């Protein structure tokens, strides 16, 4: 069984930076939709990094 600790990889790093950009834009314009979208990107990135599935893993997208 895997623990909750995992190493930062390129796919997660790119998704995290991309998501944080949307969160910052949401705060700057006082709009919740970009912040929600950025948060979803980060959550999906963490899940993908933990399970090693999706684009950026195994050389193909699912």
C-alpha positions in Angstrom: 0.0 0.0 0.0 1.3 3.4 -0.9 1.6 6.2 1.6 0.4 9.8 1.1 3.9 10.9 0.4 5.0 11.1 -3.3 7.7 12.9 -5.2 7.0 16.0 -7.2 7.3 15.2 -10.9 7.1 17.3 -14.0 3.4 16.7 -14.7 2.4 17.6 -11.2 4.6 20.7 -11.2 3.1 22.0 -14.4 -0.4 21.4 -13.2 0.3 23.0 -9.9 1.8 26.2 -11.5 -1.1 26.3 -14.0 -3.7 26.0 -11.2 -2.0 28.6 -9.0 -2.1 31.1 -11.9 -5.8 30.7 -12.1 -6.2 31.1 -8.4 -4.2 34.3 -8.4 -6.3 35.6 -11.3 -9.4 34.8 -9.3 -8.2 36.8 -6.4 -7.0 39.7 -8.5 -10.4 40.1 -10.2 -12.5 38.9 -7.2 -14.0 36.2 -9.3 -14.6 32.7 -7.9 -14.8 30.8 -11.2 -11.1 31.0 -12.1 -10.1 30.1 -8.5 -12.4 27.1 -8.5 -11.0 26.0 -11.9 -7.4 26.4 -10.6 -8.2 24.4 -7.5 -9.8 21.6 -9.5 -6.7 21.5 -11.7 -4.4 21.1 -8.6 -6.7 18.5 -7.0 -6.8 16.5 -10.3 -3.0 16.8 -10.6 -2.4 15.5 -7.0 -4.8 12.5 -7.7 -3.1 11.8 -11.0 0.4 12.0 -9.4 -0.7 9.7 -6.6 -2.2 7.1 -8.8 0.2 7.7 -11.8 -2.6 7.7 -14.3 -3.6 10.3 -17.0 -1.7 12.6 -19.3 2.0 12.8 -18.4 2.2 9.3 -17.1 2.9 6.0 -19.0 3.6 8.0 -22.2 -0.1 8.3 -23.2 -3.4 10.0 -22.2 -6.4 8.1 -20.8 
